[in-house]
Amino acid sequence: MIRLLLPVLAAFLTFTPAWLQDPCVTNTDLLSDSTRGLDHKQRPDQITNGFCDISLKPGWYRLKMGSDDADLATSAPKLGACNTRFPIWMNGTVPSVLNQQTETIACIVASSNNPCAVKLPVKVKNCGQYRVYELQPTPFCSTAYCFSNFPTIVIKPEVAPILGNSTVNPASEDLRFECRFISPNPNYFYDIVWRINGAKVAQINRKSGANLPLAAQLLEPMWTTRYKLGMNVQCSVRVRYSANEDPSPEHHSQQFFAGLKVLNPAVDLKEGESVIVQLQSTVPVPCQIFLAGKCTVRFIDLRTDVNDGCKTTEKANCGFELSAKNWMAIHELTVTAKFDGMFGSRISQLFLTSTPPAFSAPNHVWADVKPQPVVINIIDEDALTPGSYCTLQNDPHFRSFDGRRFDVQMPGEFVLYRHKTLPIEVRGYFQLCGTIPYCICGAAVRSGEQIFVFSTCKDNLAYQTTRVRVYGCNRNQMRVTTSNNGTKYKVELPTGLAVEIRNGYIKIIPSPADVGQVTGLCGNFNGNAEDEYIDPNGIRHSNDCDFFLFNRSHFCVVNNYGSTWRIKTTKESYYGYPDIDLDPAQVGECHCTTQMSQISQEVNCSRVSPQQCGILDPVVTDEYCTQIPPSSARRRKRQVENSDGLNDDDVRPVFPLYTDTEFTVPKWINGWNEQKARQHCVRFFQRSPAFQPCSKVSNLEMDLDIHFCTIDVLLSGTTEWTLAALESFKHNCRSEVRRNTTLWIRDNSPSVLDQVMGTSCPNECSFNGNCVMGECQCEAGWIGDDCSIDINTPPEVLGLPKGGLCDFKTRKCDRTVVYGSKFAASDNLTCKFEYDLAVRESTPYYSKAVFRHSGEVVCPTPLGLITNDTDEPRVYHISVSNNNRVFSQPKLFLPFHSDDFACNINGLNFSCRNVQDQEAFLLHLPNSVRLLLCRNGESVRFFQLPPGGDLTRYEGFCSLVNSLKELEPSTYPTDVQIAHSPLSSVKY
């Protein structure tokens, strides 16, 4: 038993507890008197019994001078100091943190020019009230370690921001920092070190306690060239008994954050809900002295989404103002997570940046300050309603929110979506596009006081073109973006509703807030496809299908039900001038003001789709904007005399609300049947590069688009609509992949998003470009959304508003809309103005065209050349070029004032007459004789018109009578009518 215990006992006896290994516990006192101190100095040759540490044993020592603790000197002494010929000092600092241990070197002084002739290793550890040193014996005698005795008091400095008179501009205040602490003895001296973000920026040595804290301030010039607010400031203090004695270890302050502090920098937020973010300044606002503290700093929200590395550059005017008088106040921002129609939670960030208000020039320290971003974990709610959308395409074929499929084959304006409690509505306009089918030719979106209208419908013009307008501008109740050369539009509402529109296609993407809150042809959005077909009165049409196309498993036509959602009166229509009162309504959580004199303290958080990384789709600008006169003025007169800058440069479309024609049930023709049509559509879709990538997209009903394609063949009897069906399929695929963030993930290979966006461009870019993120990047020489336009082929100009007439009475005439086709968003898109060369010679005037979309541009007119005067009107030939080289055929543009002239344009012919001159009237006599009557006051003359042809060009223009035969007064008719008005006032 004893033999067994011996190894255990031996192991125990050789074990040393950790606390005994601590040099703060286990050390040796190195005792000395005051003559070893740094301040003991004598000539080296006079030292007889000086200290020598050659016999010192290596180990840890606690230094003592008498009964007081001491430290190694940290500054180089002179020869003969410390009662030794060659004193030794520590070339380093004493650690200031409790239990901190450092390694450094000790230096033997050989001369004043060689203070570190020999180096010895040394360690030092901070034990709180004292320090211990690991020392080595000296290499020769008459050399010893030099002690220093410094105050062992505890200093607790604090950083405090203050304002003072600027050292640069005496008329202004500046921001400075004080290192505040209690000085136990005014005769002590102090070293102050300033650090910002851990880096030393200033050091102030040997300042008397009597001069503190003023002498130890961190002034603006010491830090403003390298740092901005939003920094951590720290000061440290070392204490000296006298100016020439060694300082104590550093006593550090806490880190002081200087700037705008976010009190809740991380928040969780569900879509559709709000949270308050609190911010508070930790430093005052410097001000000009004469303003007496009336300076402010404005912080504006600059939002950035970090999901998938995306960043936007969108600035908003949400934020707050920081006042010099009340700079310590807590400011609150209400942050709302918007429904974005995308699946998956995400991290968003709220960034703020400072900007000076116009009435105040605050000190530069607050310029361009960006506080810590607020990290917002947005919890997705859209995933609760996957696959929820309503689509209309081509003829038009419907897919309701809840998945019901049907057709509406009738003309008119229809309500697709109407919110039950908010003034939000989406409409579609259908017109006959052949002998049987009707087509989608327009869409309108209303949000409160704003209406967006997209139209390719045939109207009162002699030609068909695309129109895009926003009525009720600057209401901040919708956001409209455009892409693909102005052929596609997306309207986003504050509620989270999104509407995607292009020619022949409408897609409405609801938000979870719409569940059970909507009506219209797109359904009630309650998840039940069996309770659709509810009319505006809430009555369900149980006999929903007027007849089926193919069989009951396919689509049915619901004209009887569809007619209940058709707009009945012109006043209700959204097309042309919406003749309705757009009552103010709050349709969203936050609308940031666009006026810089006001700031909203509400912020919306929304995600940015990955294809927008680095670049946001251009927001539809004021070029699309049309102000609506007050409803009372519209009822009296649609064109407002001398309106405040109203540029009435557009023809208001005049659509018949509908012209009912009996819909004939289609039959298969031209050898087609259901099987052949479906096989054709399937093969056509499969040949598209986008087919395979899109098959990986969840919630995409591929069979739906193939059915739509099959019906198009039935209705038209041809394959002319097959490409349109495929483009609708690709658009829907792009839309769905953008919504589903799980398809954005790249696992060492392209994501589904990458694959879809790289193959689904319009018309495969006509093989004249590359598909990049869903848009065509055209090769040199090709332009357009599908790269189908040869840059050397001029666009086609179809016409101008009012046929080219521009009346100064209702328009500024400083620009004109030009309608046409194949306009391209090119840097060289140019308008050319030429005077009528038959009237006067001129040099062409060129102006940069403003691109609206492929069917419309805006041409600024020659500044200074077109004036609102009473001179003879001048006519211009306008043509447009995509490359500033090859121009279109011209159209006439004729500015005039209707108080002075009556003008007419017929093709490339024009005429004007002074309204004070003779008036001309076209007369239709019973025997088919046509005469032209010219009247000047009570004097009249009659002229014989040639038979046949279009004679209306003579009406109103007596200037054309030179080519006509004048009647003898004896042959004047005695009973005539002038353009359906009796000539009762004419005497002859």
Secondary structure, 3 states (H helix, E strand, C coil): CHHHHHHHHHHHHHCCCHHHHCCCCCCEEEEECHHHECCCCCCHHHCCCCCCCCCCCCEEEEEEECCEECEECCCCCCCCHHHCCEEEEECCCCCCCCCCEEEEEEEECCECCECCCEEEEEEEEECCCCEEEEECCCCCCCEEECEECCCCCCCCCEEEEEEEECCCCCCEEEEEEEEECCCCCCCCEEEEEEEECCEEEEEEEEEEHHHCCHHHCECHHHCCCCCCCCEEEEEEEEEECCCCCCCCCCEECCCEEECEEECCCEEEEECCCEEEEEEEECCCCCCEHHHCCCCEEEEEEEEEECHHHCCCCCEEEEEEEEECCCCCCEEEEEEEECCCCCECCEEEEEEEEEECCCCCCCCHHHCCCCCCCEEEEEECCHHHCCCCCEEEECCCEEECCCCCEEECCCCEEEEEEEECCCCEEEEEEEEECCCCCEEEEEEEEEECCEEEEEECCCCCCCCCCCEEEEECCCCCCCEEEEECCCCEEEEECCCCCEEEEECCEEEEECCHHHCCCEECCCCCCCCCHHHCCECCCCCECCCCCCEECCCCCCCEECHHHHHHHECCCHHHCCCCCCCCCCCCCCCCCCCCCCCCCCCECEEEECCCCHHHCCCCCCECCHHHEECCCCHHHHHHCCCCCCCCCCCCCCCCCCCCCCCCCCCCCCCCCCCCCHHHHHHHHHHHHHCCCCHHHHCCCCCCCHHHHHHHHHHHHHHHCCCCCHHHHHHHHHHHHHHHHHHEHHHHCCCCCCCHHHHHHCCCCHHHHHHCEEEECCEEEECCCEECCCCCEECCCCCEEEECHHHHEEECCCCCCCEEEEEEECCCCCCCCEEEEEECCCCCCCCCEEEECEEEECCEEEEECCCCCCCCCCCCCCCEEEEEECCCCCCCCCEEEEEECCCCEEEEEECCEEEEEECCCCEEEEEECCCCCEEEEEEECCEEEEEECCCCCCCHHHCCCHHHHHHCEECCHHHCCCCCEECCEECCCCCC
